[in-house]
Amino acid sequence: MKAAVLYGEKDIKVQDIPEPVCEPHGVIIKVKLCGVCGSDLHVYKRDEGKGTIFGHEFSGDIVEVGSAVQGITPGTRVTAVGFSPCGKCYWCQKGKSHRCSDMALLGYQLPGAMAEYVHVPFAALGRNVFPLPEELTYEDGASVEPLSISYFSINRAQPKEDEVVAVIGLGVIGLYSIQVLKAMGVAKVLTSGRRPSRLDAAKNCGADLVIDAAKEDAAKIIMEATGNLGVNTVIECAGKQETFDQSVAIARGGGKVMLVGVYEEPLKWDPISVLAKNLTLIGCLGGNFPSAIELLKSGKAKAKGMITHFFPLEEAPQAFKAQLQDPQAIKIMIKP
């Protein structure tokens, strides 16, 4: 089968590899669509991870089911999350393998879905394999994973309807965060980003204020918009030193800063600002697939408008370059 394989820094080649073998506890999925994730780009830009087959945002059809798997049948349209716990660490020994300290993840340590077929180990219906309702398209299905991250992060913040929330960074996670906040009834959502296409998308997602951080002082404008009180909660999705500093600056006393973006470099920060305002910093790493599927099914969240480009698998190298460089790109999908 064809697969997109990482060979080195910004070097992806499409080549023939053996089709995956279905293990007794696994399933094989024929991939219909797979998204290029910002986390993929972090690895793609570095000279490491040779041999990686990316792809953890995907949808497809079940074509083979392992002998030990129950409740999953061939032909079912699904999205899935793949992981393989080590079975040896403290958490695995305690029966909490979802907290495994040496987890192998689909699209990184395990071959991902930027291929014609993908094997999902330890397949369990409703746990890591999720049927797509008939209302959802394959595009929706491949969008469940990033939306699930936004939902998980917002849900950890527990925003109230009368609060003011800022979303900093308007990649797809930031944009879905706006949609989730509005679905939860949050009255005022202030946002900041850089690319014009993403600023327009933020408006379409329902943001009440959209700031072009490439041209304007986002912190100053947000403080002015809140009567210099600041916001109750910041959803920091950019993962940059500048945006972390902005997040601390614009959070009001007793507020929360949700750390959602992936930081490529260690932060330098002065804890005094956090201490002085009694802020709470909350790390966010997780997802909620059932809730994301329900949001898409109900129409309260929409993948349409987030997906800007489609590339055939043979053009995976161009897809990664576009996701990294094209100012019009929001979410790029690869179609095997």
N, C-alpha and C positions, 0 to 999 in steps of 0.2 A: 504494500500500500504506500501511498505518498504521505510524507510528513515533512513539516518545517523544522529543521534541526539547527540549533545554535552552534556555531563553530568558533566564535570568539567575539571580540568587541564589535558590535554593530554588524555582525556577519551571520546571516541566516541563509541556509541553503535548503531547497526542497529536494528530497531524495526518496528513493525506494527503501523501505525497511520492512521487516516481517510484520504480518498482522499480529495483534495481541492474542494471547492464548487465554481463554476464560478459565479462571480458577474456580473451584467449587463454591467459594463464597462471593464470587464476583459476577458482574454482567459486562457484556460488550455492547457499546452504543455506536451506531452509525451516525457520525456527526453531521448535522445540517448547517449549523452556524457556530462560530466561536469568536468572541471579542478579544481585542488586544487591550490588556489592562495596564494601568500605570505601573503596577508592581512588576509586570513583565519588562517594562522599559528600564526600570532600575537595574535589572540584571543584564539586559541587552546592551546597555551603555558601558558595562564593565568587562574586562578581560577575564571572565570566570564563567563557570557553569557550562563549559563545553559539553555538547551532547544533549543539552536540555531540549525537550519538546514542550513548548509553552502551551497554555490553554486551560483555563479553569472557569471561564464564563462561556457556557455552551448549552446547546440543545440538540436533540437528535432522537433517534428511534432505537429502542431495545431490539437487538438482533440475536442475542444469545444470553442464556441465563444459566448460572452455575447450579450444580445439583443440590447445593445446600441452601439456596436462596428461595424464600417463600414470598408469594404475593405479587411477584413481578413477572409479566408475561411478554414474550416477543411481540413487536408491533406497537407497543405503548410509546407515545410521544412523551419525552421526559427532559428535565434538566437534572443536574446532579452535582454533588460535591464529593471529591475523592480524597481520601487520606488513609494512611496505614500506620497505626501506632506501633511503637517499638516492642511493646510487650514486656519490657524489662525494667523500666524506670519506676520511681516511687508511685507515680499516679497510675500507671498501668497495673502495678501490683495491688493497688487499692481498688481496682475495678473502675477507675475513672480515666479510661483511655482517651477521652476527649480532651484531657489536659496533658497528654503525653508531652514530655519535655524533649523528645527527639522524633517528632512526628514527620513522616514523609508525606508531602503534599502533591496532589495531582498538578501537573504543569511545571513542577520544579524538580523534586526528587523522583517523582513518578512521571512516566510519559503522559503528556497532556493531550488536549483535544484539537490542537492544530495539526490534525491528521484525519484520514478518512474514517478511522475507527479508534475508539478509546476504551480501555478497560477500567472499570470502577470497582475497586476491591471492597470487601465487607459490605456489599450492597444490602440495604435494608429500606423497605418502602416507608416513606415518611420520615426517615432519619437522614439518609443521604441521597436517596433517589426519589424524585418528586414528579408524578405525572402532571402533564400540562392540561388544564381544563380546555374544553373545546373553544372557549372564547379567546384563548391565547395563541398567538402565532409563534413560529420558531424564533422570530426576532424578539418577541417578549420573553420566551424561554431563555434565550442567551443573555437577557438583561436582568434576570432574577438575581444573580449573584451580586452585582454591584448595588442594586436597589436594596438587597438584604443587608448589606453593610451599612448603608445610610439609615435604614430602619433601626438596626441594632444600636447604632451610635446615638440616634435621636432618642430612642426609647430609654437608653441609659441616662440621658439628661433629664427625662421626665418634665418637659416644658409645660407650663400652664398656658391656657388660651389668652390670658391678658398680659403675657410677658413679651419682651422684645428679644429676639434672637438674631445673631449675626452669623452668616455663613461666609467664611473667608476661603477663597479658592473655588473656582467654578469649573473644575473638571467634572466628570460624570458623577462622582460621589457627591460633590458639592451641589450639583444640579438636582440629583435625586433627593438630597437632604432638604432642599427647598420644597419639593413636592410632598415629602413626608410631613414636614412641619405644617404645611397648609392642610394636608389631609387630617392632621391632628387638631386643626382649628386655631393654630397660633396666629394671632391677629397681625403681628408686625414682624416681617422678616427682612433684614437689611443684608445686602450682599456686596462682595468685592471680588473682582477678577480682572483679567487682562485682555484676553483675546476678544475682539468684537463679536465673533460668532457665539461665544459663550456668554457674553453680556446679553445678547439678544435672547439666547435660550433661557437665561435666568429670568428675564421679564416674562417669557412665555410660561415659565414654571410657576409664576405667581409672586415673585419677589416684589416687595413694596418699595424697595430702594436698591438701585443697581449702580455701583461705583466703578468707574474705570481706573483701576489702581495704577495703570501705566501713565495716567495723566493727572490724577488727583490724589490728594492726601486722604486715604481711606479712613484712617483713625480720626482725623480732624472732623471729617464730614459725619461720621457715625456719632461722635460725641456731640456735635451740634444738633443732630437729628434727635438725640435723646435728652436734650436740655442739660448736657454735660454730666448726666448720671451714668452713662454707659449702658450696656445691654445686660440682660439677666444671664444669658448663655451665649458662648461663642462656639461654633462648630468649625474647628480649624482643619481644613482639608488640603492645604497646600504643602505642608511639610517643609517650610523654609524658616530660617532664622528670623527674617523680617516679619513674616506673618505670625510667628509665635510671639514676637515682641508686641505686635499690634494687638493680638488677642488678649494679652495680659493688660495692655493699656486701655482697651475699650470695655473690659468686663467691669461691671459695677461692684461695689462692695458686697461680699457674700455671694458673688456670682460663680459661674462654672465655665471652665475652658475644656472642651472636649477635644482630645488629641486624636484625630482621625487620619490625617495625612501621614505618609511614610517619609521619614527624614533620612536623607542620604548622608548627611553630615551630623556629627554631634552638636548639640546646642550649647551655646554660652549664655548663661542667664543669671540675673541677680534675684535671688529668692525674696529679697526685701519687698518688692512690689506685690508679690503673691501674699506674703505674710501680712503686709499692711492693710490689704483689702479683704483678708480672710477668704481668698479664692480657693476653689476646689479644682484641681487638675485631674481629669479622668481619662485614662487611656482606653481606646476603643479598638478592639480586634475581635471581630466575630460577625455573624450574620444570622438572619432569621428567614429561611426560605419560605415557609408557609405564609408568614405575614406579607412578604414581598409578593408572592403569587396572588394573595387575596387583594392587595392594593391594585395590582394590574387588572385582575378580573373585575373589580368594582369600578375601574376607570378613574380611581382617585390618584393613581400614578400612571404615567404613560411613557413607554419607550420611544414612541414616535417623536422625532425632533432631537432625540439624543444620538441616534445612529445617523451618521453623516456620510459614511463611505462603506462600500462593499468591495472586497477583493477576492478573486478565486485563490485557492490554496497555492497554485503555482506562482502567484505574485505576492506571497507572504513577505519576502524581503522589502518590496515596495510598500506593503501595508504598514510595516514597522517604521519605515522612513516617514511615511505620511503622518502616522500617529505622533511621531516625535517632532515633525517640522512643519506640517501644513497648518497654517493659522485657521483654516476652516474646519479642521477635524475636531470632533468631540469624541464620539465612539466609532471605532472602525471595526467592522466585522469581516471575518474570513470565512469563505464558503468552500468546503472541500468538494 
